[in-house]
Each structure stands twice: as structure tokens, then as C-alpha cells.
Amino acid sequence: METKWLEDFISLAETHSFSRSAELRHVTQPAFSRRIQSLEAWLGADLIDRTSYPTRLTPAGEVFYEQALEMLGQISNARALLRGKRPTAQTTVDFAVPHTLSLTFMPKWMTELESGFGRLNSRLLALNVHDAVLALVEGGCDLLLCYHHPRQPVQLDASRYDMITLGSEALRAYARCDRTGKPDLVLPGTARSPLPFLSYTTNAYLARMVELILSDAKRPLHLEKHYETDMAEGLKMMALEGHGVVFLPESAVTREVKQKLLARADGGRAEWEVDMEIRLYRERPTQQRPGKPVVGRLWDYLVKRSEAEAKAQARKRKPAAKGG
């Protein structure tokens, strides 16, 4: 039995809607339904009355709802107790970061942080976007670093969570290239001869970003899926071997493009790319949950730096005053 099954069931009991709970849990509705069924199979009892609408619990489900709340509470308390006993718990900043950003953005950003903020003890949890968000919501980390797009937002309550935008980057198409930097494969392909496509699995955040590119394209892209995985790094390695076209964040291919191992496969056209913000989130401190002092100091530093950068950008955009 997995903890997330309990969380799914509690959400469903409270929303009375498979679709709404799937949205809140950041999974597809079929995947959410399978997890509820897995919980029922593990318990050996039907928890959901599937003959009624809106969704309601069976008598067994009503009983188990209270038990699920109690079990999750005990698990959370045990985790908080053990984490609090770590020798460096209060002086270490715990980050939850999607895999791609943990490999591309995080190392350089940490270098910048330490040059301005000072030495920082940190602990990294590399997860998929869904689990990284859950880590913040459930108190499993101090800070969440993730991508954001207005059409695929991270749904965190703005009254409970603070956010800072750290930057942005584009998701573009790349392919293996020759020594002159000319790509082996170039978009858009043709209906008769579609391009081999290296794809993210449907549960990956970047898969939804690629879907936006494909759906918004003024000219259709002719792609034939040859391989898929949820790891951008895995797709990049396949592209380096010449197996197809792949959409990757620009920070993931900086070195490969410079060394002329990969090149843009979109001909430099902006119509086949999407820009994503890189955001940092924390739970807003309260009297009951003040958070770690080191996290508070770090957040204050980042806010001031962000404000200073915004003012500098505003000055650059402001036209120079004419001489009298």
C-alpha cells in the first residue's frame, strides 16, 4: 500500500469528483482511478459507490475515511519527529526539484547563491513535478523549484505559498548535427516521411509543454514516435546517438550545442518553441509554522535580489532624457 493512495482517497472523499481530484493530485483521471482501484484491491473492499452521481463513499469507505486521516497523520508526525532529530535539520535547506532542473539549473544557481548569500547547507530531492509539489504541500521540503507555464500552472494556493520567479528558458527541438552544426533532422517533416520523434511519457510535465507546441503550431509537425521516457536526460542521450528529434530545455543542451553535437532542428523558428518560467515556492511562515530561520534569511535575500534586478531592468527600458 502506498501513501499516495490514501491521499488520493481522502481527496476523492472530500471533492466527490474523480476529475476534480485527479486535477488536484496532478495526475490524469485514468491514472487516478487506477490508484483508487489499487487501494480497494489492497483492502479487499469497495470504497466508492460507482452506481451514484456525484461520487459517494460506500459504508466501508465512510469507515476507512477516518482511518485514512489518522494513518496519514501518524505518518506525518513520525516523519517530522525523525527529521527534527537529524543533527543538521534546522540548518539545512531541503529543496524539491524536478529531475531536469536538478541537473541543469540547480548547480549553477547554487554557485550564484553562495557567492551572494554565503555558504549554504542544502539537501536535494530530485522528483517528478507532481511529487515535488506534493513534497512542499506535505512538509517534505522547505523550497520547491519548478517550471511554470500559464496553461500548465502549478496549482498552489497563493494565500498559503510565496513565489519568486528566478528566470525563464525555452523548450525547443534539437537533433544530432554534423561538424558544421547542421542538424541531421529538420522540422516540420512531411506526411509521407515523418521525422523520428523522441517523446516524453504522458505523465511528464515537459510532455504537456510539447503538446502545447504541437497544438499551437501554425504549420503541422509530422512526427513519428520512436522512443519515450519521462527523463529529459535520457531523451538527450538518444538524440546524441541520432535516434530522432527531441524537445529539450535550452539549459539541458548548452554544452552539446557549443560542442556541435546537437543543433536546433526548428530552423530558428520561434513558432515551434515555448517559454517556461523557473519558479521557487515556499510555504508562507505563520505563528504556528514559522519555518527554519535559514530558509527565512535565504528567502529575504532572494526577494531583495529579485527586486533589485527588476529595478535594473526598468532603468534599461526607460528612454534616456533629452538634453536641454
N, C-alpha and C positions, 0 to 999 in steps of 0.2 A: 504494500500500500504506500502511495506517495502523498506527501503533504499537500501538493498542489491539487490532488483530488478532493481533499477536504475543503480547500479554499474555493474550488470550483462549485462544490455542492452548496456551501454557505452562500455564495454569490447567487446561485440559482434559486435557493430558498427565499432570498430577500428580494430579488427582482421579478421572480415568476416568469422569466423570459429567457429562453436559450440564446436567442440572438443578442439580446442586451448583455447578458452575462459573458458571452463569447467576446463581445466588443470590449467590455471592461477588463477581461482577462487577457486581451491582446492575442487571441487565437481565432482560427476560423471556426464557424459553427459546427461543421462535421467533426473537427478535432475535439472541440469542447464536448460534444455529445458522446464521443468515444471514451473520453475520460470519465464522464459520469457513469457510463455503462461499465467501465473497468472497476469503478468503486462499488457499484452494485454487485458485480460478479465476485469481487473480493469479500463483500459482506454476506453474499448469498441471500439478498433480499432486494425487492424493488423499492426504491426510494421516491420515484417520481410517478405520479398518476398520469399516464400518457393518453388517457381517454378523455381528458378535460382540457378546456382552454379558458382562461390563461392557465399556464402550468401551475400545478399544485403538488404538494407532497402527499405521499401515502401515509397511513398511520405509522408505519415503520420509519418513514422519512422524518415525520414530526419528532419521533423519539430520538432518532440519530442526530438531528439538527443540534439539539442541546449537547449531545455527547461530542459532536464535531467541534463546537465552540470551545468546550472545555479542553479537548485534546490539543487544539491549536494554541490555546492559552498556556498550557503546560509546556508545550514545545518552545514557545517564545520565551517563557520565563527561564527555562533551562539554558537556552542559548544565551540570553542576556547575562545569566549568572556566570556561565563559563567564560564568555568573552570578557566580562568585567574582571575576571581573575587572571587574564593574560598580563604578564609583567608590564607590557608597553601599551596596554589597551587605550589608556587615556591620552597618550602622546603620539599615537599612530592614526593617520587619516586613512580610512578604508574607502577605496574607490570601487564602484561597479562600472565596468566599461565593456561595451560590445567588442567582440574579438578584433574586428578590423581596426578600430580606433586604438585598441591596446597595442597594436603593432606599428601603427603609422603615426598617429598624432601624439599619443601619450609620452613616448620617450623624449621627444624634442620639447614638448610643453613642460615636462618636469625639469628639464635643464634650464629653461627660461624662468620657471618658478623659483628654483633655488638661487639663481643669480640675483633675483629681485627680492624675494620673500625671505630667503635663507634656507638652511638645511631643513629638510622635511622627511620625517619617517612616514612611510606610506605602505599600504598593502593593497594589491590589485586583485580584484575578482573579474576575470575575463569570462563573459557570458554572452548569450544572445540578447537582443534588445528587450524582449519580453521578460526574461529572467533578471536582467539588470534593473529594469523598472521595479519589478517585484522586490528586489533586494533593498531598494530605497524605501518602498512603501512598508515593508515588513521590518524595517530597522536593521537589516543585514549589512548596511554600509552607511557611510557618512555623506558621500557625494556620488552622484550619478553623472557620468559623461556619456553623451549620446548624440546621434544625428537627429535633426528635426526638419520636417517639411510641412507647410500648412495643410497639404492634402493628405498627409500621413502623420499627424501630430502625436506626440507622446502625451497621453491624456492624464495629466496630473493637476489636481485642484490648485489653482493659483492662490487661493486663500490659505493654503497649507504649505505650499512649496515655493521657495525662492528660485529664481533662474538668472543666469548670466550667459549671454552669447559670447563665445570665445573666438569665433571665426566662421568661415564657410569654405566649402570646396565643391567642385563639380564632379558628377558621376558621368564618365564618358566611355566611349567604345575604343578598345585597343586590340591590336593584333601583332603577331611577330613581324619583324621587319628585317630588311637586308642592311648591309653596312652603310648604305647611303641614307638610311632612315625611312625608306619606302615600305609601307606595310604590305604584307602578303595578301591581305584581305581588306576590301574597302566597301563600306556601306553605299547603297542600300541592298545590293544583291538583286537578283531577279526571280520572278516566279518560276522560271524554268531551271534556274541554277541558284537556289538559296544558299546563303552562307552558313557554314557550320557554326553553331551557337553554343557557347559555354554559359550555362544558366545557373542562377541561384535556386535553391529549393523554395517552395512556396511559403514556408514559414519564416524565411529570412527577410529582414527589413529592407535590404537592398533589392530583393526581388520585387517588392512593391514599388520601389523607385524606378526600376527598369520598366515595370508595367506602365508607369506614368509616361515615360519617354515614348514607349511604343504606341500608347493610345493617343498621345498628343501629336505624334509625328504627322506633318503635313503630307509627306511622301511616305508610303508604307515601306517598312523594312522587311525584307524577305530572309527569314532566318529559320534554320532547321536545327532543333535541339540535338546535340550530340552527347552532352555530359552535364550533370548538375551536382551541386553540393551547396551547403549553406556557408562555406568558408571562402571569403574573397581570396585569401592567400592560396588556397587550393586551385581556384579558377585561374589565378595568375600563373601558377606553375604550368598548368595545361596550355595556356596561351603561349608561354615561352617555348613550349615544345611544338608549337604550330598547329594545335588541335582546333583552333577556331577563334571567333571574335568574342570578347568579353567586355562587360561594362564594369569599370573599376573606379573607385575614388582616386582623384589625381595624386593624393599623398601616398597611395599604395604603389604607385609606379614611377615615382620621381627618379629613382636610381636607374631603373630599367630604360626609361625614355632617354636619360642622359647618356647611357652607355649604348644606345641604339640597339637595344634588344627588343623593345616594344615601341610601337608608334600609334598615334591616333588613327583609328580606322574610319573616322567620320569626315575626313577631308577638312577638318577645322570648322565644321558647321555647328553652330550653337543650337540648331533645331533638334539635334539628337543628343542632348545632354540635359541634366537637371542639377540645379544648385541646392545644396543642403546646408543648413546651419549646424554648427557644432555647439552644443549647449551643455551647461553644467547646472545641476539641480541639487538642492539640499532641502531637508525638512526645516521649515521655519521654527526657530527656537521659541519655546514657551516656558512659562514658570515651572510647569510640570516636567517638561523635556527640554532642558536648556542646551543639550548637546555638549560636545567636547570643546574646551577652551581653544585648543589649537585649530579646530575647524572654524570657530568664530573669527579668530585672528586672520586665518587664511581667506575667509570669505570677505572680510572687510578690506583686505589688501586687493583682492580681485575686483571688488566693486569700485574702489578708488582708481585702480588702473584702467578699468573699462570706461569710467567717466572721463579720465584724462585723455584717453585715446579718442573718445567721441568729440571732445572739445578740439583736439588737434585736427581731426577730420573736418570739423565745422569751419575752422580757420582756413584750411586749404580751399574749401569750396567757396568761401566768402570772397567776392571780387575786390581787388585792390582799389583803395580810394584814389580818385583822380587828383592830380596836383593842382593847387590853386594858382 
